[in-house]
Amino acid sequence: MAKTRSAPDIHLVRRTESAELWTAVDRLGGRGRAQLIEVVAEPGMGKTRLLAEVASRATTRGLTVLSRRCTEKGRDALVRALAHLVLDEAPGLPDASPSERRDLAVDAPDHWGWPAETPDRDYAPFVRRLAERVASSARGQNGLVILLDDFQWADNASIELIEQLAQHRVEAPLLVVIAQRPLQASARLRGALAHGFELGTVRRVELPPLTSAQSAALLGLPVDDHRLGEIHEESQGTPLYLLALAGMRSQGDIPEQLATLILDEIGRLGPCESLIVAAAAVLGEDWDMETLAAVAETDLDHTHAALANLTHRDLLRPMERSSSFSFRHPIVRQLVYRRSGQGWHVGAHRRAANFLAGRGASAGRLAVHIERCVARATPGDRQILRRAAEDVLFQDPATATRWLRLAVRITPEDEDLERGGLMLMLARALGLTGRLRESRDLLHEALRLLPEESIGPRVDTVAFCALIECLLGNYTEARALLAGEFSRLGTDDLPREATALLIEHGVIGALDGDVPSCDLVNLTKRLAREHRDLVAEAGALALSGLCDAFNGDIEGACAVLADSAALTNRLADTDLATHPEYLGVLAWAEALTGRFGDARRHFQRGVAIARKYGHVHVLSVLLLGTAMTHVITGRPSEGGRLAAEAREIAERINAVHPQGLSIAVQALSAAWRDEGEEAVRLGEQAEEILHGHDFHWSAFASMALATAARLGGDPQRCLTLLLDVGGLDQRQLPAVLRSSSLETLTGAAAALSGHGAEPAVPAGQVAAWARQAEQIADAVGLPAHRAFALAARGHAARAEGDPRGARHLYERAAQLFCVAGLAHAQALALTAKAACLAADGRAGEVRATLALVEELARRNGIRAIDPLVRGVRLRVSGPPAAPVDERLTLLTAREREIAELAGMGKRTREIAEELSLSPRTIDVHLSRTYRKLGIGSRAALARLMTASARTAQPEGDLWTTGAIAH
């Protein structure tokens, strides 16, 4: 058992209840009526701790405190304790010696006239005398507090004393607090307290389950801590179980003190009851009396009697509308199970399996017991384990993995066919749980054992193995597997499973950029329809749309994707549970055709199915797609969160390429949230991962870095990054990324020429890039591509000194970005339009345009737009521009902004708050600024900025209009 910390103060979470009891304590003293308070709660709710704190408060106030706990063997604890308290009033005792007083104290109730042990006992005279003496003692001591725990075990004399106090208004400074469990209290006790409640002589304090906020306070965790929700729900709001579960999470075991408290009642059970409760722990949840008797090896009469006592103790509870029973909480069952011996467990589980098998129980229910008595395995056990694993493979692959490992272990090594089949299932289960390398190795081993005539299982296994190889980044191996199996099958009489073989070929193509041929796609569709496999048909249609999109046939892709989406939407989640990656193919194709809303919806459904059925192997890819669509459509915060989760899963399962892409999407998200340094750090990390492997989409990391550079006002680095990764004509990039990259290059080059620097690219290259973007837009025909082309032409027009022409191009680009659903690109195009309006002196239109930009930025969390908006606004509202120190042109937009604020005398923290950056980031920017300007202090910077005056950013710094949108 693990050790535990000291008991927490219950008043931290039971504030209302504690306050009521403390108020009652504070009222004692002098004259006043007796107070009777009933504390009602189920086991573990904190009754004992609450009484202990009341005792502490009363003692601190100098009051006499009597605390007693009733038990089955000490039901008269109250009466004997009160007799001790008022012993001095007993006749003849004041003159007795101390030893005589101790001896007499033991028999004090009898000395006072305790009724004889007869069936018709009359306690009333004795109890009345005792009540009078207790009241007299309270008055003599100026206050008496009696705390009674577990009063559900109280005897009739004790209950009659409570009746006396509840029925009569006793004038004495007396407080009696009774804590009891309502399910175990006798009808007489409940009636006495209920009657007193009606009379107003009894107050009731109920301890309900803790709220989530109370659980957080008890555990010392923030309310939004991700660990809290699961523990709170599992504990059912019971403080004792909550602390025990928290101990298990943090220490690996239930703290010893808490386990002792939970098991306290178990130690007082008789032999038969102990055996029955141990058998119940073996059976777990939902069992009946006959099953319990079979496992415990007892007859029904003894089982019935023991069960009645255990339910009275509230250790076991009958289930509603059923003849079955369960423990009051799973953690009680866990501790009871651990308390019984390991050797006894083996026999008990075998008896349970045999009895349940005779009743026709499911394989899954039998497997729960077989896996715990494998030391006595029978020939039929492995078949049960296999059937159970098949039943839960797609719902709970982790459990299937456990059962299949055991089945393989108990299968003789000379049974190659049986072992091969089990190993194939185990490999698939491992893959579903994300253990890709282990799954891949086992799949290859199992394929060697599987006969070639087992066509269906072989094809299905090869398709899954190829997907695992793909996720591990081994595209060549994946293609070789598929090609080899397809060659072996030929093209005639293909089995139903061959559709999965062909669709996985398309999944690989989506990741490595080499999509299947049209003939292969058509074969896939034909095969799915021949076998009337709706799931395969939906996947085949999605694959067809993806291939059309890759090949530039957007119109054809849209038509077939609409059919795929309609069919997919008619399928239930259970239908798609075997292949959630088909939703990823559909969503990816929809994103390529500009249908970002549909893409996001299908990615999200794929994520939900993968989570529900435990398909960790594809969850990271589906999360990555969902994150990408969020960032593309101007929701960087949500996109960043999803990308972080995708990255964590990809790292855990060693899926290198999804990991690198997830980090790149994180970088893109950070850039749009105006977290430039974080964006650069993540982008460089993604580059290192992706460029170290031969991967079709590795350029995406460089494009994320380029976006961070352009949003940070560094066109030179942006230009360098894109030329390095895509070449002068950008043809080294995947085709779907070229429109946005060409627009970015156009803007970066135009911005550099606006700075008066040497031409960064050959003469006429800016216009050539704009024409190239226009050619792509004409070929593809999607609004997003046309918008990028218009923005590129706008950059070229501004570079040629035509702001009016550029303004109209930016306005048309913004309209198309809006149609495409690219809010961030729309905001930047409108910002560029506002800069052109400012150059034309149209201040009113500038303000109206910027108001729209700010609303778009606010609604979507695009904080990177804010510095650009401030720069444009400054051009129309600031003082006339003064000559600019030539050195200031060396600064990026962000460095210039920070330098201006520092030159105004603002401190680092003030600048950080104004720009929503960290103080450390401000200091880093200032250090770079000092180096570029050749100065060594903030005072020197202030003098330089004052001399140069505050001017608007150079026109070239407002070039940013697009984003990586594919």
TAKA-V644671 format. One record per pair of residues at least 6 apart in sequence whose ideal C-beta (glycine too) atoms are under 6 Angstrom apart, sorted by the first residue. I is the first residue (numbers start at 0). J is the second residue. D is the distance in Angstrom with one decimal. If there is no record, write none. Layout:
BEGIN
i=I j=J d=D
i=I j=J d=D
END
This chain:
BEGIN
i=0 j=252 d=5.9
i=0 j=255 d=3.5
i=0 j=258 d=5.7
i=1 j=246 d=5.9
i=1 j=250 d=3.8
i=1 j=252 d=4.1
i=1 j=254 d=5.1
i=3 j=254 d=2.9
i=3 j=256 d=4.7
i=3 j=257 d=5.8
i=7 j=217 d=5.7
i=9 j=45 d=4.8
i=9 j=48 d=4.2
i=9 j=49 d=5.3
i=10 j=17 d=3.9
i=10 j=52 d=6.0
i=11 j=216 d=5.3
i=12 j=213 d=4.1
i=12 j=216 d=5.1
i=12 j=217 d=4.9
i=16 j=204 d=5.2
i=19 j=204 d=5.8
i=20 j=53 d=5.0
i=21 j=56 d=5.6
i=23 j=34 d=5.2
i=23 j=174 d=5.5
i=24 j=56 d=5.4
i=24 j=57 d=5.1
i=27 j=62 d=6.0
i=27 j=142 d=4.0
i=27 j=172 d=4.6
i=27 j=174 d=5.8
i=28 j=141 d=6.0
i=28 j=142 d=5.2
i=28 j=172 d=5.7
i=31 j=172 d=5.4
i=32 j=168 d=5.6
i=32 j=170 d=6.0
i=33 j=169 d=4.0
i=33 j=171 d=5.3
i=33 j=173 d=4.0
i=34 j=174 d=4.8
i=35 j=164 d=5.4
i=35 j=165 d=5.9
i=35 j=175 d=5.0
i=35 j=200 d=5.9
i=35 j=201 d=4.8
i=36 j=176 d=4.9
i=36 j=202 d=4.9
i=37 j=177 d=5.2
i=37 j=192 d=5.0
i=37 j=201 d=5.8
i=37 j=203 d=4.9
i=38 j=46 d=5.5
i=38 j=178 d=4.2
i=38 j=204 d=5.0
i=39 j=181 d=5.4
i=39 j=205 d=5.0
i=40 j=46 d=5.2
i=40 j=206 d=3.6
i=43 j=237 d=4.3
i=43 j=239 d=3.3
i=43 j=240 d=5.7
i=44 j=206 d=4.3
i=45 j=238 d=4.8
i=46 j=178 d=4.0
i=47 j=148 d=5.6
i=50 j=146 d=4.7
i=50 j=148 d=5.7
i=50 j=178 d=5.8
i=54 j=64 d=5.0
i=54 j=66 d=5.5
i=54 j=146 d=5.7
i=57 j=64 d=4.9
i=57 j=144 d=4.3
i=58 j=64 d=5.6
i=62 j=142 d=4.3
i=62 j=144 d=5.4
i=63 j=140 d=4.8
i=63 j=143 d=5.0
i=64 j=144 d=4.8
i=65 j=80 d=5.8
i=65 j=84 d=5.9
i=65 j=145 d=4.9
i=66 j=146 d=4.4
i=67 j=76 d=4.6
i=67 j=77 d=5.9
i=67 j=80 d=4.8
i=67 j=147 d=5.8
i=68 j=148 d=4.2
i=68 j=149 d=5.3
i=69 j=76 d=5.1
i=69 j=149 d=5.0
i=69 j=150 d=5.6
i=69 j=152 d=4.1
i=69 j=153 d=5.0
i=70 j=152 d=5.8
i=71 j=152 d=5.7
i=74 j=152 d=5.5
i=74 j=153 d=5.9
i=74 j=154 d=3.8
i=75 j=154 d=4.9
i=77 j=147 d=5.9
i=77 j=157 d=4.2
i=78 j=108 d=5.6
i=78 j=156 d=5.1
i=78 j=157 d=5.7
i=81 j=129 d=5.9
i=81 j=133 d=5.6
i=82 j=107 d=3.8
i=82 j=108 d=5.0
i=83 j=104 d=5.4
i=85 j=132 d=4.4
i=85 j=136 d=4.9
i=86 j=104 d=5.7
i=86 j=107 d=5.9
i=88 j=132 d=5.6
i=112 j=125 d=5.3
i=113 j=125 d=6.0
i=114 j=120 d=4.6
i=114 j=121 d=6.0
i=122 j=156 d=4.6
i=122 j=159 d=4.9
i=126 j=159 d=4.7
i=126 j=160 d=5.0
i=126 j=163 d=5.7
i=130 j=163 d=4.6
i=134 j=169 d=5.2
i=134 j=171 d=4.0
i=137 j=143 d=3.7
i=137 j=171 d=4.3
i=137 j=172 d=5.4
i=137 j=173 d=4.1
i=138 j=171 d=5.2
i=142 j=172 d=4.4
i=143 j=173 d=5.2
i=144 j=174 d=4.8
i=145 j=175 d=4.6
i=146 j=176 d=5.1
i=147 j=177 d=4.9
i=148 j=178 d=4.9
i=150 j=177 d=4.7
i=150 j=179 d=4.2
i=151 j=179 d=4.5
i=151 j=180 d=5.1
i=151 j=183 d=4.2
i=151 j=184 d=4.2
i=158 j=187 d=5.5
i=158 j=188 d=5.1
i=161 j=191 d=5.6
i=162 j=191 d=4.5
i=165 j=191 d=5.7
i=165 j=195 d=3.0
i=165 j=200 d=5.1
i=165 j=201 d=5.4
i=182 j=313 d=5.0
i=183 j=313 d=5.8
i=192 j=201 d=5.5
i=195 j=201 d=3.3
i=196 j=203 d=5.8
i=208 j=236 d=2.6
i=209 j=236 d=4.3
i=211 j=231 d=5.2
i=212 j=222 d=5.5
i=214 j=231 d=4.3
i=214 j=241 d=5.6
i=215 j=222 d=4.7
i=215 j=227 d=5.5
i=218 j=245 d=5.4
i=220 j=227 d=5.3
i=230 j=244 d=5.0
i=230 j=245 d=5.8
i=233 j=244 d=5.8
i=234 j=240 d=4.2
i=234 j=241 d=3.9
i=234 j=244 d=5.5
i=240 j=328 d=5.7
i=240 j=330 d=5.2
i=242 j=257 d=5.7
i=243 j=253 d=4.7
i=243 j=257 d=4.6
i=243 j=330 d=5.7
i=246 j=253 d=5.5
i=246 j=254 d=4.1
i=247 j=253 d=5.6
i=258 j=334 d=5.7
i=261 j=334 d=5.6
i=262 j=334 d=5.4
i=264 j=312 d=5.9
i=271 j=301 d=5.5
i=271 j=305 d=4.9
i=272 j=305 d=4.6
i=272 j=308 d=5.8
i=274 j=295 d=5.1
i=275 j=295 d=5.4
i=275 j=305 d=4.1
i=276 j=309 d=5.9
i=276 j=335 d=5.7
i=277 j=339 d=4.2
i=278 j=291 d=5.5
i=278 j=294 d=4.2
i=278 j=295 d=3.8
i=280 j=332 d=5.1
i=280 j=335 d=4.2
i=280 j=336 d=3.9
i=281 j=294 d=5.8
i=281 j=347 d=4.5
i=282 j=351 d=6.0
i=284 j=325 d=4.9
i=285 j=323 d=4.7
i=286 j=323 d=5.8
i=287 j=322 d=5.0
i=287 j=323 d=5.3
i=288 j=302 d=5.7
i=290 j=354 d=5.9
i=291 j=302 d=5.8
i=292 j=299 d=5.4
i=292 j=302 d=4.2
i=293 j=354 d=4.2
i=294 j=347 d=5.3
i=294 j=350 d=5.1
i=294 j=351 d=5.0
i=309 j=315 d=4.6
i=313 j=327 d=5.7
i=315 j=324 d=5.0
i=316 j=327 d=5.5
i=317 j=324 d=5.6
i=318 j=325 d=5.8
i=326 j=332 d=4.0
i=345 j=372 d=4.7
i=345 j=374 d=5.7
i=348 j=368 d=4.2
i=348 j=371 d=4.3
i=348 j=372 d=4.1
i=349 j=372 d=4.4
i=349 j=375 d=5.6
i=351 j=368 d=4.6
i=352 j=365 d=5.3
i=352 j=368 d=4.0
i=352 j=369 d=5.5
i=355 j=365 d=5.9
i=356 j=365 d=5.8
i=362 j=383 d=5.1
i=362 j=386 d=3.8
i=362 j=387 d=4.0
i=363 j=387 d=4.5
i=363 j=390 d=5.5
i=365 j=383 d=5.1
i=366 j=383 d=5.8
i=366 j=384 d=5.3
i=366 j=387 d=3.7
i=366 j=402 d=5.3
i=369 j=380 d=5.0
i=369 j=383 d=5.9
i=370 j=405 d=5.5
i=376 j=409 d=4.8
i=381 j=406 d=4.4
i=381 j=409 d=5.4
i=381 j=410 d=5.5
i=384 j=402 d=4.6
i=384 j=405 d=5.8
i=384 j=406 d=4.1
i=385 j=406 d=5.4
i=387 j=402 d=5.5
i=388 j=399 d=4.1
i=388 j=402 d=4.5
i=388 j=403 d=4.8
i=391 j=398 d=5.5
i=391 j=399 d=5.2
i=392 j=399 d=4.6
i=393 j=576 d=4.8
i=393 j=612 d=4.9
i=394 j=612 d=5.6
i=396 j=428 d=4.7
i=396 j=431 d=3.7
i=396 j=432 d=4.9
i=396 j=613 d=4.6
i=397 j=432 d=5.3
i=399 j=428 d=4.4
i=400 j=428 d=4.2
i=400 j=429 d=5.9
i=403 j=421 d=6.0
i=403 j=424 d=5.4
i=403 j=425 d=4.0
i=403 j=428 d=5.9
i=406 j=421 d=5.2
i=407 j=421 d=4.9
i=410 j=417 d=5.5
i=410 j=418 d=5.2
i=415 j=448 d=5.3
i=419 j=445 d=5.3
i=419 j=448 d=3.2
i=419 j=449 d=5.1
i=422 j=441 d=5.7
i=422 j=445 d=4.0
i=423 j=445 d=4.4
i=423 j=460 d=5.4
i=426 j=438 d=4.9
i=426 j=441 d=3.9
i=426 j=442 d=4.3
i=426 j=445 d=5.8
i=427 j=463 d=5.8
i=429 j=437 d=5.2
i=429 j=438 d=3.9
i=430 j=438 d=3.7
i=430 j=467 d=5.1
i=430 j=616 d=5.0
i=431 j=613 d=5.9
i=431 j=614 d=5.4
i=431 j=616 d=5.8
i=432 j=615 d=5.5
i=433 j=615 d=3.3
i=433 j=616 d=5.6
i=433 j=652 d=3.8
i=435 j=467 d=5.3
i=435 j=470 d=5.8
i=435 j=471 d=5.5
i=435 j=652 d=5.2
i=435 j=653 d=5.9
i=438 j=467 d=5.5
i=439 j=467 d=4.9
i=442 j=464 d=4.2
i=449 j=457 d=5.6
i=454 j=494 d=5.2
i=455 j=494 d=5.1
i=455 j=496 d=5.0
i=458 j=494 d=5.9
i=458 j=496 d=4.1
i=458 j=497 d=5.5
i=458 j=500 d=5.4
i=459 j=496 d=4.4
i=461 j=480 d=5.6
i=461 j=484 d=4.3
i=462 j=499 d=4.2
i=462 j=500 d=4.6
i=462 j=503 d=4.6
i=464 j=480 d=5.9
i=465 j=477 d=4.3
i=465 j=480 d=4.7
i=465 j=481 d=5.0
i=465 j=503 d=5.1
i=466 j=503 d=5.2
i=468 j=476 d=4.8
i=468 j=477 d=4.0
i=469 j=477 d=4.6
i=469 j=507 d=4.8
i=470 j=654 d=4.8
i=472 j=655 d=4.8
i=472 j=656 d=5.1
i=472 j=692 d=5.7
i=474 j=507 d=5.9
i=474 j=511 d=4.4
i=477 j=507 d=5.3
i=481 j=504 d=5.2
i=493 j=526 d=5.7
i=495 j=530 d=4.3
i=495 j=532 d=6.0
i=498 j=523 d=5.9
i=498 j=526 d=5.1
i=498 j=527 d=4.8
i=498 j=535 d=3.8
i=501 j=523 d=4.1
i=502 j=538 d=4.5
i=502 j=542 d=5.5
i=504 j=515 d=5.2
i=505 j=515 d=5.5
i=505 j=542 d=3.8
i=506 j=580 d=5.8
i=508 j=514 d=3.8
i=508 j=515 d=5.8
i=509 j=545 d=5.9
i=509 j=587 d=5.6
i=511 j=695 d=4.8
i=512 j=695 d=3.5
i=512 j=733 d=6.0
i=514 j=546 d=4.6
i=514 j=549 d=4.8
i=520 j=542 d=5.9
i=520 j=543 d=4.9
i=520 j=546 d=5.4
i=523 j=539 d=4.3
i=524 j=539 d=4.4
i=527 j=535 d=3.8
i=527 j=536 d=4.0
i=527 j=539 d=4.7
i=528 j=536 d=5.9
i=534 j=574 d=5.5
i=537 j=563 d=5.5
i=537 j=566 d=4.5
i=537 j=567 d=4.6
i=538 j=581 d=3.7
i=540 j=559 d=5.5
i=540 j=562 d=5.3
i=540 j=563 d=3.5
i=541 j=563 d=4.4
i=541 j=581 d=6.0
i=541 j=584 d=4.4
i=541 j=585 d=3.8
i=541 j=588 d=5.9
i=542 j=584 d=5.8
i=543 j=559 d=4.8
i=544 j=556 d=4.6
i=544 j=559 d=4.5
i=544 j=560 d=3.8
i=544 j=588 d=4.3
i=545 j=584 d=5.7
i=545 j=588 d=3.9
i=547 j=555 d=4.6
i=547 j=556 d=3.6
i=548 j=556 d=4.3
i=548 j=588 d=5.3
i=548 j=591 d=4.0
i=548 j=592 d=5.4
i=553 j=592 d=5.6
i=553 j=779 d=5.6
i=553 j=780 d=5.7
i=556 j=592 d=5.2
i=557 j=592 d=5.4
i=560 j=588 d=5.6
i=560 j=589 d=5.8
i=563 j=585 d=5.4
i=572 j=608 d=5.2
i=575 j=608 d=5.7
i=576 j=608 d=6.0
i=576 j=612 d=4.6
i=579 j=605 d=4.9
i=579 j=608 d=4.5
i=579 j=609 d=4.9
i=579 j=614 d=5.5
i=579 j=617 d=5.8
i=580 j=617 d=4.9
i=582 j=601 d=5.1
i=582 j=604 d=5.7
i=582 j=605 d=3.5
i=583 j=605 d=5.4
i=583 j=620 d=6.0
i=583 j=621 d=5.3
i=583 j=624 d=5.9
i=585 j=601 d=5.2
i=586 j=598 d=4.4
i=586 j=601 d=3.9
i=586 j=602 d=4.3
i=586 j=624 d=5.6
i=589 j=597 d=4.7
i=589 j=598 d=4.0
i=590 j=598 d=4.0
i=591 j=735 d=5.7
i=593 j=781 d=4.3
i=593 j=783 d=5.4
i=593 j=819 d=5.7
i=595 j=628 d=5.5
i=595 j=632 d=5.1
i=595 j=820 d=5.0
i=598 j=628 d=5.2
i=599 j=628 d=4.2
i=602 j=621 d=5.8
i=602 j=624 d=4.3
i=602 j=625 d=4.1
i=603 j=625 d=5.7
i=605 j=621 d=4.2
i=606 j=621 d=4.7
i=606 j=622 d=5.7
i=606 j=625 d=5.8
i=609 j=617 d=5.7
i=609 j=618 d=4.2
i=609 j=621 d=5.6
i=618 j=648 d=5.7
i=619 j=645 d=4.7
i=619 j=648 d=4.1
i=619 j=649 d=4.1
i=619 j=654 d=5.7
i=619 j=657 d=4.7
i=620 j=657 d=5.3
i=622 j=641 d=5.4
i=622 j=644 d=5.6
i=622 j=645 d=3.7
i=623 j=645 d=4.4
i=623 j=657 d=5.6
i=623 j=660 d=5.7
i=623 j=661 d=5.3
i=625 j=641 d=5.3
i=626 j=638 d=4.7
i=626 j=641 d=3.7
i=626 j=642 d=3.9
i=626 j=664 d=5.0
i=627 j=664 d=5.6
i=629 j=637 d=4.8
i=629 j=638 d=3.4
i=630 j=638 d=3.6
i=630 j=664 d=5.9
i=630 j=667 d=5.3
i=630 j=668 d=5.3
i=631 j=964 d=5.4
i=632 j=820 d=5.1
i=633 j=822 d=3.1
i=633 j=823 d=4.1
i=633 j=859 d=4.1
i=634 j=859 d=5.9
i=635 j=668 d=4.3
i=635 j=671 d=3.9
i=635 j=672 d=5.1
i=635 j=860 d=5.8
i=636 j=860 d=4.7
i=638 j=668 d=4.9
i=639 j=665 d=5.6
i=639 j=668 d=3.3
i=642 j=661 d=4.9
i=642 j=664 d=4.0
i=642 j=665 d=4.6
i=645 j=661 d=4.2
i=646 j=658 d=5.8
i=646 j=661 d=3.7
i=646 j=662 d=5.8
i=649 j=657 d=4.2
i=649 j=658 d=3.8
i=649 j=661 d=5.8
i=650 j=658 d=5.4
i=656 j=694 d=5.4
i=659 j=685 d=5.1
i=659 j=688 d=3.7
i=659 j=689 d=4.0
i=662 j=681 d=5.4
i=662 j=684 d=5.4
i=662 j=685 d=4.0
i=663 j=685 d=3.9
i=663 j=699 d=5.1
i=663 j=700 d=4.4
i=663 j=703 d=4.5
i=665 j=681 d=4.9
i=666 j=678 d=4.9
i=666 j=681 d=3.7
i=666 j=682 d=3.9
i=666 j=703 d=4.2
i=667 j=703 d=4.6
i=667 j=706 d=5.9
i=669 j=677 d=4.4
i=669 j=678 d=3.9
i=670 j=678 d=3.9
i=670 j=706 d=5.0
i=670 j=707 d=4.0
i=670 j=710 d=5.1
i=671 j=823 d=5.9
i=671 j=861 d=5.4
i=671 j=863 d=5.1
i=672 j=862 d=5.3
i=673 j=862 d=3.9
i=673 j=863 d=4.3
i=675 j=711 d=4.4
i=676 j=920 d=5.8
i=678 j=707 d=3.8
i=679 j=707 d=5.4
i=682 j=703 d=4.7
i=682 j=704 d=3.7
i=682 j=707 d=5.8
i=685 j=700 d=3.7
i=686 j=700 d=4.3
i=689 j=697 d=3.8
i=689 j=700 d=4.9
i=690 j=697 d=5.3
i=698 j=724 d=4.7
i=698 j=732 d=5.2
i=701 j=720 d=5.2
i=701 j=724 d=4.0
i=702 j=963 d=4.8
i=704 j=720 d=5.4
i=705 j=717 d=4.7
i=705 j=720 d=4.4
i=705 j=721 d=5.1
i=706 j=963 d=5.4
i=708 j=716 d=4.2
i=708 j=717 d=4.0
i=709 j=717 d=4.5
i=709 j=959 d=5.0
i=710 j=863 d=4.4
i=711 j=891 d=5.9
i=711 j=893 d=5.6
i=712 j=891 d=4.3
i=712 j=892 d=2.7
i=712 j=893 d=5.8
i=712 j=956 d=5.2
i=713 j=891 d=5.0
i=714 j=747 d=4.0
i=714 j=750 d=4.1
i=714 j=751 d=5.3
i=717 j=747 d=4.6
i=718 j=747 d=4.1
i=718 j=759 d=5.8
i=721 j=740 d=5.5
i=721 j=744 d=5.4
i=725 j=731 d=4.9
i=725 j=732 d=4.2
i=725 j=740 d=5.8
i=729 j=737 d=5.1
i=729 j=740 d=5.1
i=729 j=741 d=5.8
i=732 j=740 d=5.8
i=735 j=965 d=4.5
i=736 j=965 d=5.4
i=737 j=775 d=6.0
i=738 j=772 d=5.7
i=738 j=775 d=5.2
i=738 j=784 d=4.5
i=738 j=787 d=4.2
i=739 j=787 d=5.5
i=739 j=961 d=5.6
i=739 j=963 d=5.3
i=739 j=964 d=5.0
i=741 j=768 d=4.9
i=741 j=771 d=5.6
i=741 j=772 d=4.1
i=741 j=791 d=6.0
i=742 j=772 d=5.8
i=742 j=787 d=4.2
i=742 j=790 d=5.0
i=742 j=791 d=4.3
i=742 j=961 d=4.5
i=744 j=768 d=5.3
i=745 j=765 d=5.5
i=745 j=768 d=4.7
i=745 j=769 d=5.4
i=745 j=791 d=4.1
i=745 j=794 d=4.4
i=746 j=794 d=4.4
i=746 j=958 d=4.0
i=748 j=759 d=5.4
i=748 j=760 d=5.0
i=748 j=765 d=4.9
i=749 j=765 d=5.7
i=749 j=794 d=4.4
i=749 j=798 d=3.7
i=749 j=958 d=5.9
i=750 j=955 d=3.6
i=750 j=958 d=4.0
i=751 j=759 d=4.5
i=752 j=798 d=5.5
i=753 j=954 d=5.2
i=753 j=955 d=2.9
i=754 j=955 d=5.2
i=765 j=795 d=5.1
i=765 j=798 d=5.6
i=766 j=795 d=5.2
i=769 j=791 d=4.1
i=769 j=792 d=4.8
i=769 j=795 d=4.5
i=772 j=787 d=5.8
i=772 j=788 d=4.2
i=772 j=791 d=4.4
i=773 j=788 d=4.4
i=775 j=784 d=5.9
i=776 j=784 d=4.2
i=776 j=785 d=4.5
i=776 j=788 d=4.0
i=782 j=815 d=4.6
i=782 j=818 d=4.5
i=782 j=819 d=4.3
i=783 j=819 d=4.0
i=783 j=964 d=5.6
i=785 j=815 d=5.3
i=786 j=812 d=4.7
i=786 j=815 d=3.7
i=786 j=816 d=4.6
i=787 j=961 d=5.7
i=789 j=808 d=5.1
i=789 j=811 d=5.1
i=789 j=812 d=3.9
i=790 j=812 d=4.3
i=790 j=828 d=5.7
i=790 j=960 d=4.5
i=790 j=961 d=5.4
i=792 j=808 d=5.0
i=793 j=805 d=4.4
i=793 j=808 d=3.7
i=793 j=809 d=4.6
i=796 j=804 d=4.4
i=796 j=805 d=3.9
i=797 j=805 d=4.3
i=802 j=835 d=4.2
i=802 j=838 d=4.5
i=805 j=835 d=5.2
i=806 j=832 d=5.3
i=806 j=835 d=3.7
i=809 j=828 d=5.0
i=809 j=831 d=4.7
i=809 j=832 d=4.0
i=810 j=832 d=5.4
i=812 j=828 d=4.5
i=813 j=825 d=5.0
i=813 j=828 d=3.9
i=813 j=829 d=4.9
i=816 j=824 d=4.4
i=816 j=825 d=3.8
i=816 j=828 d=5.8
i=817 j=825 d=5.0
i=821 j=964 d=5.5
i=822 j=855 d=5.5
i=822 j=859 d=4.9
i=823 j=861 d=5.0
i=823 j=962 d=5.3
i=824 j=961 d=5.1
i=824 j=962 d=4.9
i=826 j=852 d=5.0
i=826 j=855 d=4.3
i=826 j=856 d=5.6
i=826 j=861 d=6.0
i=826 j=864 d=5.3
i=827 j=959 d=5.3
i=827 j=960 d=4.5
i=828 j=960 d=4.7
i=829 j=848 d=5.5
i=829 j=852 d=4.9
i=830 j=852 d=5.4
i=830 j=867 d=5.0
i=831 j=960 d=4.6
i=832 j=848 d=6.0
i=833 j=845 d=5.0
i=833 j=848 d=4.3
i=833 j=849 d=5.3
i=833 j=871 d=4.8
i=834 j=871 d=5.2
i=834 j=957 d=4.2
i=836 j=844 d=4.9
i=836 j=845 d=4.7
i=837 j=845 d=5.1
i=837 j=871 d=5.6
i=837 j=874 d=4.4
i=837 j=875 d=5.0
i=842 j=875 d=4.4
i=845 j=875 d=5.0
i=849 j=868 d=5.5
i=852 j=868 d=5.8
i=856 j=864 d=4.4
i=866 j=892 d=6.0
i=866 j=896 d=5.5
i=867 j=957 d=6.0
i=870 j=951 d=5.9
i=870 j=952 d=4.1
i=873 j=951 d=4.8
i=874 j=951 d=3.8
i=880 j=950 d=4.4
i=881 j=948 d=3.4
i=883 j=947 d=5.4
i=883 j=950 d=5.7
i=884 j=947 d=4.5
i=886 j=932 d=5.0
i=889 j=931 d=4.5
i=892 j=952 d=5.7
i=892 j=956 d=4.7
i=894 j=924 d=5.3
i=894 j=928 d=4.9
i=897 j=924 d=4.8
i=898 j=928 d=5.2
i=899 j=949 d=5.6
i=900 j=910 d=4.8
i=901 j=937 d=5.9
i=901 j=940 d=5.7
i=902 j=940 d=5.9
i=902 j=941 d=4.7
i=902 j=944 d=2.9
i=907 j=918 d=5.0
i=907 j=921 d=4.9
i=908 j=918 d=5.5
i=910 j=921 d=5.1
i=911 j=918 d=4.6
i=911 j=921 d=5.0
i=934 j=940 d=5.9
END
